[in-house]
């Protein structure tokens, strides 16, 4: 078969491992031929490709980013966009397209599948919030980076008897905040799923001082909401092509509020894209590889319109439509891990 592959949306560690696994199994087991579209759906629209062979995908397993580059191109917003994609896919004589991406990228896969393109999806978002899968590759790496940052911040925060707020990624779900917060031993963890109660934050920070530990670490997801601010905090008012604002700033706003209310010096740091950069963890390389192998198998089983998923420790698949129907948010039992370690009211 002749197969096209692309990576769309925010990059995340492990994309190259998926690309490599798809190409290796496709060539070595199925005699497939591959092309890679550059910059997500942009590359399909503009017919910009690179060859994907055993040679071009060698030595990329441990590399972050994506050799195919990425973009948040929304074909729905481009007049004649779908017709253009169909033309390119037909002219390239592709039997199938494998799209690596989160809900935005997969919404285009679904629209193309509805127009007859044989699409298979691979779930990708460090936010880990795609419905139907227990884990997206890249999340473990992001959590590892965020946890190391929290670990490092402990000593300097303690040395200065401060409060340190750490802003992490997580637009609609607090998986990174909760996991890195618990793993890093943060005193307060705040996520988009729960409205922030500033009085409770202040109580927990003061309880740290009362316990004799004159410093505190607060981890907050970028998408969490402050009670006195409408909506999420953003940089500028530009939206991306899928209508998402650029989130940033809750850490600083929260730090100012904590300092005002407690009198303790409070600083904030935003980990930002550091969490998406660099080499994937061994866990993410393994998961990404399993996803890649499963994706090429789905193509050969003729299971189109499906997305590979992890359920427990088993790889399976669900329809792309189901996967993008809602976000997978942090469940209450995870929040209970956070509250179970905090002093009771
Ligand atoms: O969707 C994943 C994500 O990393 C979010 O956590 C974050 O808000 C967003 O992407 C940032 O995207 P960009 O790199 O386009 O600014």
Boltz pocket constraint, residues with backbone or C-beta under 6 A from the ligand:
constraints:
  - pocket:
      binder: B
      contacts: [[A, 10], [A, 11], [A, 102], [A, 125], [A, 126], [A, 127], [A, 169], [A, 170], [A, 171], [A, 222], [A, 245], [A, 246], [A, 247], [A, 276]]
      max_distance: 6.0
